[in-house]
């Protein structure tokens, strides 16, 4: 069964550093998402992406965040200057039209 | 903003018993979805119920939706130790992008 993959599974970085989290959505999906989950808390929507542009973003997704689909397969989330409070699990998801989202396994980001 | 809130926050039962988890939300929805998350892992989609449906079954799962009360329940029958996980409801308000809003989840522990 097709799946969404994410790399790395765990990323440790120092405060102020830039990180790029990578996702490979399912190949025929059209909509892409990033969510995050701070330890022990709810899953929060960050951004949705369709037709090579951001279609919706939350208050969390400020100027420090950006997304890109640099080629036909990867979908990346960049955090320009990480803060301690960015430590969380980051989930990528994709969906085809009118179908449910398929989530990736997540990347655990630890900012020290 | 709409928000799924599950209760109870934690539920501990014996194998073979049924587990019922509830979810309430605040605004109108297009559909409501339930997800499962094993500790530290990704989100697995379990079942989707549309706003015009009242009940849906999938294997040992039964979901109900009461749009007048803005609530849903997830019933797992004949639970197994492998059902131990966190369960989240997520509401979809529809629209072209269909952003999901997650609740805080119910942590289910099934003791063998």
Interface residues (C-beta under 8 A of the other chain):
Chain A: X31 X33 X35 X41 X42 X43 X44 X45 X48 X50 X55 X56 X89 X91 X93 X95 X100 X101 X102 X103 X104 X105 X106 X108
Chain B: X33 X35 X40 X41 X42 X43 X44 X45 X48 X88 X90 X96 X97 X98 X99 X100 X101 X102 X103 X104 X105
